[in-house]
């Protein structure tokens, strides 16, 4: 079996995983600064010690309903397509070794296999596994967040002329 370390996180009680190699930091929920004229996929920006990071709306990417930021939420700061981004997860389950099974194997529920629950899901998922007897969908961050969208979000930081604090 091919095992690899993954960060497991949840959104709306569903489990997702990313390679730990793509994750830089996990931080507690903080206020996000909205930007005018930001791309649709961008929620706002996060100021980390004077570095401004675009916050990408992963809920929109997963076609989930919007949700207000909660104190219990966590920001995952990661590398995607050569850029540093952040997105919000409901919880962090942990970093674990998972064996990545072929897509659409026995671990996936029938409604996901038939793509009725999440149309076009196969373009984002690179595998499935189990954690605590629950299905975990494994994503490649570079496919999950398209490079063009990340580039536009990063350019929005420049367009809005954000200045570092004095």
C-alpha distance (Angstrom), angle and dihedral (degrees) to the residues before:
residue distance angle dihedral
X1 . . .
X2 3.78 . .
X3 3.82 106.9 .
X4 3.76 125.4 -174.5
X5 3.83 136.7 170.3
X6 3.80 115.4 -97.6
X7 3.78 136.4 178.3
X8 3.79 108.1 -129.0
X9 3.80 117.8 -154.2
X10 3.78 135.6 166.7
X11 3.76 134.9 -131.8
X12 3.81 118.0 -179.6
X13 3.83 91.0 -11.1
X14 3.81 92.7 -57.7
X15 3.80 118.9 119.0
X16 3.78 123.4 -129.3
X17 3.80 132.4 176.6
X18 3.79 137.6 -155.2
X19 3.77 129.0 -175.6
X20 3.80 109.9 -92.9
X21 3.81 86.5 -133.0
X22 3.83 88.3 72.6
X23 3.84 96.2 47.9
X24 3.82 119.0 89.6
X25 3.83 103.9 172.2
X26 3.77 143.3 -10.1
X27 3.78 117.0 -148.5
X28 3.78 137.5 177.6
X29 3.77 120.7 -98.1
X30 3.80 115.4 -72.4
X31 3.78 134.1 170.4
X32 3.79 116.4 -78.2
X33 3.78 120.9 -141.7
X34 3.82 110.2 -133.9
X35 3.80 118.3 -139.3
X36 3.77 128.1 -146.4
X37 3.80 114.2 -123.1
X38 3.81 92.4 15.2
X39 3.82 118.5 156.2
X40 3.82 115.5 -94.0
X41 3.78 93.5 -107.8
X42 3.81 92.2 54.8
X43 3.81 119.4 89.3
X44 3.81 95.9 -174.6
X45 3.78 139.1 -79.1
X46 3.75 137.0 -60.4
X47 3.81 121.1 -146.7
X48 3.81 110.3 -143.5
X49 3.77 108.6 -180.0
X50 3.78 93.3 -40.1
X51 3.80 94.8 -42.1
X52 3.77 113.4 113.0
X53 3.77 116.7 -143.2
X54 3.81 124.6 -170.7
X55 3.80 113.0 -121.9
X56 3.79 109.7 -140.6
X57 3.81 120.1 -152.9
X58 3.80 102.4 -121.9
X59 3.81 90.4 175.7
X60 3.80 89.4 63.3
X61 3.80 90.2 47.8
X62 3.83 88.9 54.3
X63 3.85 92.0 44.1
X64 3.81 91.2 -117.8
X65 3.79 126.0 147.5
X66 3.81 116.5 -92.1
X67 3.79 116.3 -98.3
X68 3.79 130.8 -164.8
X69 3.79 115.8 -112.2
X70 3.82 111.1 -93.5
X71 3.80 128.4 -154.5
X72 3.82 88.0 -122.3
X73 3.83 93.8 55.5
X74 3.79 121.4 107.6
X75 3.79 130.5 -143.9
X76 3.78 115.8 -136.6
X77 3.79 111.0 -154.8
X78 3.76 110.6 -159.8
X79 3.78 146.3 159.2
X80 3.79 113.6 -105.4
X81 3.79 123.8 173.3
X82 3.81 90.8 -18.7
X83 3.82 94.2 -51.8
X84 3.81 131.5 101.8
X85 3.80 112.0 -120.6
X86 3.79 138.2 166.3
X87 3.78 131.5 -144.7
X88 3.79 134.1 177.6
X89 3.80 125.5 -110.2
X90 3.79 125.9 -174.9
X91 3.81 92.9 -135.3
X92 3.77 140.9 -6.4
X93 3.79 110.8 -129.6
X94 3.79 95.2 -173.1
X95 3.77 145.5 -99.2
X96 3.79 112.8 -67.5
X97 3.78 141.8 161.7
X98 3.80 109.9 -105.8
X99 3.74 132.2 -178.3
X100 3.75 109.5 -132.6
X101 3.77 112.0 -134.0
X102 3.79 123.5 -159.6
X103 3.77 114.6 -83.5
X104 3.81 114.7 -92.3
X105 3.79 94.5 19.9
X106 3.80 126.6 143.0
X107 3.82 91.6 -73.6
X108 3.79 94.9 69.8
X109 3.80 119.4 85.4
X110 3.80 114.4 -115.4
X111 3.82 94.2 -112.3
X112 3.81 90.7 58.3
X113 3.79 92.7 45.2
X114 3.78 90.0 53.8
X115 3.84 88.4 48.5
X116 3.80 91.8 -131.1
X117 3.80 93.5 121.2
X118 3.82 97.3 44.8
X119 3.82 112.7 16.9
X120 3.81 114.6 -148.8
X121 3.81 91.0 9.9
X122 3.79 92.0 143.1
X123 3.81 91.2 73.6
X124 3.82 90.4 65.2
X125 3.82 105.0 32.9
X126 3.79 120.6 80.1
X127 3.80 96.6 177.8
X128 3.76 149.0 -28.0
X129 3.77 134.6 -120.1
X130 3.78 140.9 162.0
X131 3.78 131.6 -104.2
X132 3.82 121.6 -179.7
X133 3.82 89.1 -11.9
X134 3.81 91.9 -55.5
X135 3.78 129.1 114.7
X136 3.81 115.4 -107.0
X137 3.79 120.3 -161.4
X138 3.80 110.8 -146.1
X139 3.79 117.8 -147.2
X140 3.78 136.2 -167.0
X141 3.80 103.0 -134.8
X142 3.81 92.0 -147.8
X143 3.80 90.3 60.0
X144 3.79 95.6 38.2
X145 3.80 92.3 57.5
X146 3.82 109.6 36.6
X147 3.80 115.1 -134.3
X148 3.82 93.1 -124.8
X149 3.83 91.5 55.8
X150 3.82 91.6 47.6
X151 3.81 91.2 48.0
X152 3.82 90.8 51.1
X153 3.81 90.9 48.8
X154 3.81 91.4 50.1
X155 3.80 91.5 47.4
X156 3.83 89.0 51.3
X157 3.81 87.2 64.0
X158 3.81 89.7 58.4
X159 3.80 93.7 41.7
X160 3.79 91.6 55.1
X161 3.83 90.1 50.1
X162 3.75 96.9 -132.8
X163 3.76 112.4 -168.8
X164 3.76 127.3 -153.2
X165 3.80 115.0 -114.1
X166 3.80 115.9 -93.9
